[in-house]
Amino acid sequence: MSRSLYRSIASLTRKLKDKPAIRFLMTIGFVALALALTQLLWLLVDRPVSSPLFFMAIVFSAWVCGFRCGVLAAFLSGITIDYYFIQPIFEFTGARDEAVRLLIFFSEGIFLSWLIEKLRITGDEVNLKNRELRALSDRQQQLREEEQKRIAREVHDELGQALTGLKMYIHLLRKQVDAAEVGPHVLSDGLGGLIEMTDDTIHTVRRIASQLRPSLLDDFGLIPAMEWQVQEFSRLTSIACDYETNTEKADLGAERNNAVYRIVQEALTNVARHANAKRVSVEISSHEDQFSVLIADNGRGFNLQPNQPLSLGLIGMQERSRMIGGDLDIESAPALGTTVRLSVPLNGNGHDSHRSSN
């Protein structure tokens, strides 16, 4: 079946989700259509097989209208076949053979409806994940381009201006020295200005580099980097933060360290942007077989609807977790805040206790 037809049927299924009366009427219509087509075949061909068209009615009922409608279609189809096409026709005998035949047909129809329902749910989940991944990919490309523009602008505006100023200052000092118009104190002041401008330029370079990848992560490790991130978050947002960890040091490897840091960074960014929270807690724990991080806030929360796309930020967090073999669990409810739990498997090592409050 073509992808466009599948999307059309999936769209119809979603529209009928809250309309049970229409779904049951459509089920009856599918069975009636199977009966009409089978009757037509009996006029054209001597005693054709009758059940395939009714099985098709069961399939369409379960796919378009849901499992319960598939069960209804199986019941109606079994009764219809026995009444119209099994000798003696146009009557129910109540015989043992008839009861067994109906029971077998009902069982087959129910099992077929269950399979169709599972396939439909799986297909919907796959389509949802594909849509999320496409949206995430588009968003990542957009963010990458925006980041490139921002870096180019900062390099051009700040570093470019600073280096241009240094060059002009050096030329001025050179001309003054060549003309012997400066005394030692003037030259000393000029060199002091150059040193100050150089310090500002170095600070700008470090700031830009830190935004691209925090040096703390490479120089001191994951735990100090996350503690610094929590402190910076509290300082910049004025949101009270509780930070707790049972280990001073944890090395998951460069790739996993970076992924865990970015997940925590994104979770805190979401709190600042959307939660309207007054307090955030960050708990880090390392045990023999698992490293885990919990970020909880007391903000407004939100509804987590099943089979509904998540925000791109949450999708990105889940993808980072998946890439390092971790498990990310998000819990939220209106007015009850949001909790993000990240668990990453690891080889055990020792840990010390450490607590602080920002």
C-alpha positions in Angstrom: 0.0 0.0 0.0 1.3 3.4 -0.9 2.5 5.8 1.8 -0.1 8.4 0.8 -2.9 5.9 1.3 -1.5 4.9 4.6 -1.4 8.5 5.7 -4.9 9.1 4.5 -6.2 6.1 6.5 -4.2 7.2 9.6 -5.7 10.7 9.3 -9.2 9.2 9.0 -8.6 7.0 12.1 -7.6 10.1 14.1 -10.6 12.0 13.1 -12.9 9.1 14.1 -11.2 8.6 17.4 -13.9 10.5 19.4 -16.8 9.5 17.2 -17.8 6.0 18.3 -21.2 6.0 16.6 -19.7 6.8 13.2 -17.1 4.1 13.7 -19.7 1.4 14.5 -21.8 2.5 11.6 -18.8 2.2 9.3 -18.2 -1.3 10.6 -21.7 -2.3 9.8 -21.2 -0.7 6.4 -18.0 -2.7 5.7 -19.8 -6.0 6.6 -22.8 -5.0 4.5 -20.5 -4.3 1.6 -18.8 -7.6 2.0 -22.3 -9.3 2.0 -23.3 -7.4 -1.2 -20.1 -8.3 -3.0 -20.3 -11.9 -2.0 -23.9 -12.1 -3.1 -22.9 -10.7 -6.4 -20.1 -13.3 -6.7 -22.6 -16.1 -6.0 -24.7 -14.8 -9.0 -21.6 -14.9 -11.3 -19.8 -18.0 -10.0 -21.2 -21.2 -8.8 -20.7 -21.4 -5.0 -17.6 -19.2 -4.6 -15.7 -19.0 -1.3 -17.5 -16.5 0.9 -15.2 -15.7 3.8 -12.3 -13.7 2.3 -14.4 -10.6 1.7 -15.7 -10.7 5.2 -12.2 -11.1 6.5 -11.4 -7.9 4.5 -14.3 -6.2 6.3 -12.8 -7.2 9.6 -9.4 -5.9 8.5 -10.7 -2.5 7.4 -12.9 -2.2 10.5 -10.0 -2.9 12.9 -7.6 -0.7 11.0 -9.9 2.3 10.4 -12.2 2.1 13.4 -10.2 0.3 16.1 -10.0 -3.1 17.8 -13.6 -3.1 19.2 -15.0 -2.4 15.8 -12.9 -5.3 14.4 -14.5 -7.6 17.1 -17.9 -6.3 16.1 -17.1 -6.9 12.4 -16.0 -10.5 13.3 -19.3 -11.2 15.1 -21.4 -9.7 12.4 -19.5 -11.5 9.6 -19.7 -14.9 11.3 -23.5 -14.5 11.8 -23.9 -13.2 8.2 -21.9 -16.0 6.6 -23.8 -18.7 8.6 -27.2 -17.2 7.8 -26.7 -16.4 4.1 -24.2 -18.9 2.8 -24.1 -22.1 5.0 -26.7 -24.8 4.5 -29.4 -24.6 5.5 -29.5 -21.0 4.5 -31.6 -18.2 6.0 -31.8 -20.0 9.4 -29.8 -20.8 12.5 -30.1 -24.4 13.6 -28.2 -24.1 16.9 -26.4 -27.4 16.1 -23.1 -28.2 17.6 -21.3 -27.9 14.2 -22.7 -24.5 13.7 -21.6 -23.3 17.2 -18.1 -24.6 16.7 -17.9 -23.0 13.2 -19.0 -19.7 14.6 -16.6 -19.9 17.6 -13.7 -20.7 15.3 -14.6 -17.8 13.0 -15.1 -15.4 15.9 -11.7 -16.4 17.3 -9.9 -15.9 14.0 -11.6 -12.5 13.6 -10.7 -11.3 17.1 -7.1 -12.5 16.6 -6.9 -10.8 13.2 -8.4 -7.6 14.8 -5.8 -7.7 17.6 -3.0 -8.1 15.0 -4.3 -5.2 12.9 -4.6 -3.0 16.0 -1.0 -3.7 17.1 0.3 -3.1 13.6 -1.6 0.2 13.4 -0.3 1.4 16.8 3.2 0.4 15.9 2.9 2.2 12.6 1.6 5.3 14.3 4.5 5.3 16.7 7.0 4.8 13.9 5.4 7.7 12.0 5.5 9.9 15.1 9.2 9.1 15.7 10.0 9.9 12.1 8.2 13.2 12.3 10.0 14.0 15.5 13.4 13.1 14.0 12.7 15.1 10.9 11.7 18.1 13.0 14.7 17.6 15.2 17.0 17.4 12.2 15.6 20.6 10.7 15.9 22.3 14.0 19.5 21.2 14.5 20.4 22.5 11.1 18.7 25.8 11.9 20.5 26.0 15.2 23.8 25.1 13.5 23.4 27.9 11.0 22.3 30.4 13.7 25.4 29.4 15.8 27.7 29.9 12.8 26.2 33.3 12.2 26.5 34.2 15.9 30.2 33.1 16.0 31.0 34.9 12.8 29.3 38.1 14.1 31.1 37.9 17.4 34.5 37.2 15.8 34.0 40.0 13.3 32.5 42.6 15.7 34.4 41.9 18.9 37.7 40.2 17.9 37.9 42.1 14.7 37.4 45.5 16.5 39.8 44.5 19.3 42.6 43.4 16.9 42.0 46.5 14.7 42.3 48.7 17.8 45.5 46.9 18.7 47.0 47.4 15.3 46.1 51.2 15.2 47.6 51.7 18.7 50.8 49.9 17.7 51.1 52.0 14.5 50.5 55.2 16.6 53.2 54.2 19.1 55.6 53.3 16.2 55.1 56.7 14.6 55.6 58.5 17.9 58.8 56.5 18.6 60.1 57.1 15.1 59.5 60.8 15.5 61.1 60.7 18.9 58.0 62.6 20.2 57.4 60.4 23.3 59.0 60.1 26.6 59.4 57.0 28.7 56.2 57.7 30.7 54.1 58.1 27.5 55.5 54.9 26.1 54.8 53.1 29.3 51.2 54.4 29.3 50.8 53.3 25.7 52.1 49.8 26.4 49.8 49.6 29.5 46.9 50.4 27.2 48.0 47.7 24.8 48.2 45.2 27.6 44.7 46.1 28.7 43.3 45.7 25.2 45.1 42.4 24.8 43.6 41.2 28.1 40.1 42.2 26.8 40.8 40.3 23.6 41.9 37.2 25.5 38.8 37.4 27.6 36.6 37.6 24.5 38.3 34.6 22.9 37.8 32.6 26.1 34.2 33.5 26.3 33.5 32.5 22.7 35.4 29.2 23.2 33.5 28.5 26.5 30.2 28.9 24.7 31.3 26.4 22.0 32.6 23.9 24.6 33.1 24.6 28.3 36.7 24.2 29.2 35.7 23.0 32.6 34.5 19.8 31.0 37.9 19.0 29.6 40.0 20.5 32.4 38.2 19.4 35.5 35.7 16.8 34.5 31.9 16.2 34.3 30.9 16.8 38.0 32.7 20.2 38.4 31.3 21.3 35.0 27.8 20.5 35.9 28.1 22.2 39.3 29.4 25.3 37.6 26.5 25.1 35.1 24.0 25.0 38.0 25.7 27.9 39.7 25.7 30.0 36.5 22.0 29.1 36.0 21.2 30.3 39.5 23.2 33.5 39.0 21.7 34.4 35.6 18.1 33.5 36.4 17.9 34.3 40.1 16.1 30.9 40.5 17.1 29.1 43.7 19.0 25.8 43.0 19.7 22.9 45.2 22.7 20.8 44.1 23.6 17.4 45.5 26.0 14.7 44.4 27.4 11.6 46.0 30.6 11.7 43.9 33.3 14.3 43.3 34.5 12.6 40.1 32.9 10.7 37.3 34.4 10.0 33.9 32.0 8.5 31.4 34.2 9.1 28.4 34.4 12.2 26.3 31.3 11.6 24.2 29.1 10.6 27.1 30.4 13.4 29.4 29.5 15.9 26.7 26.0 14.4 26.2 25.2 14.3 29.9 26.4 17.9 30.3 24.3 19.1 27.3 21.2 17.2 28.6 21.5 19.0 32.0 22.1 22.3 30.2 19.0 21.8 28.0 16.9 20.8 31.0 17.9 24.0 32.9 17.3 26.1 29.8 13.8 24.7 29.5 13.2 25.6 33.2 14.3 29.2 32.5 12.3 29.6 29.4 9.0 27.8 30.2 8.6 26.6 33.8 8.2 29.9 35.7 9.8 28.0 38.6 11.0 29.4 41.9 13.3 26.5 42.8 15.2 23.8 41.0 17.0 20.7 42.4 19.8 18.8 40.7 20.8 15.5 42.1 23.7 13.4 40.8 24.4 9.9 41.9 27.0 7.4 40.8 26.8 3.7 41.7 28.5 0.6 40.6 26.5 0.0 37.5 24.7 3.3 36.9 25.3 7.1 36.7 22.1 9.2 37.1 21.0 12.8 37.1 17.7 14.1 38.3 16.5 17.7 37.5 13.2 18.7 39.2 11.5 22.1 39.3 8.3 23.4 41.0 7.1 25.3 37.9 3.9 25.3 36.0 4.5 21.8 34.4 2.7 20.6 31.2 0.6 17.8 29.9 2.5 14.8 28.5 0.0 13.4 25.9 0.7 9.9 24.6 1.4 9.6 20.9 1.9 13.4 20.7 5.1 15.0 19.4 7.4 16.4 22.2 9.1 19.7 21.9 12.3 19.8 19.9 14.3 20.5 23.1 12.9 17.3 24.8 13.4 15.3 21.6 17.0 16.4 21.4 17.6 15.4 25.0 16.1 11.9 24.3 18.3 11.5 21.2 21.4 12.4 23.2 20.4 9.9 25.8 19.8 7.2 23.3 23.1 7.8 21.5 25.0 7.1 24.8 22.9 4.1 25.7 21.1 6.0 28.5 17.5 6.2 29.5 15.7 9.5 29.8 12.4 9.7 31.7 10.3 12.9 31.7 7.4 13.4 34.2 5.2 16.5 34.3 1.7 17.7 35.1 0.1 21.1 35.2 1.0 23.0 38.3 3.1 20.1 39.6 6.4 20.9 38.0 8.6 18.8 35.8 11.1 16.0 36.6 13.8 14.8 34.2 15.7 11.6 35.1 18.7 10.5 33.1 20.3 7.1 33.8 23.5 6.0 32.1 25.0 2.5 32.6 28.6 2.4 33.6 31.3 0.3 35.3 31.3 0.8 39.0 33.8 3.0 40.9 34.0 4.5 44.3 32.2 7.8 45.3 32.3 10.3 48.0 29.6 12.4 49.5 29.3 16.0 48.5 26.5 18.5 49.0 26.0 22.2 48.3 23.2 24.7 47.9 23.3 27.6 45.5 
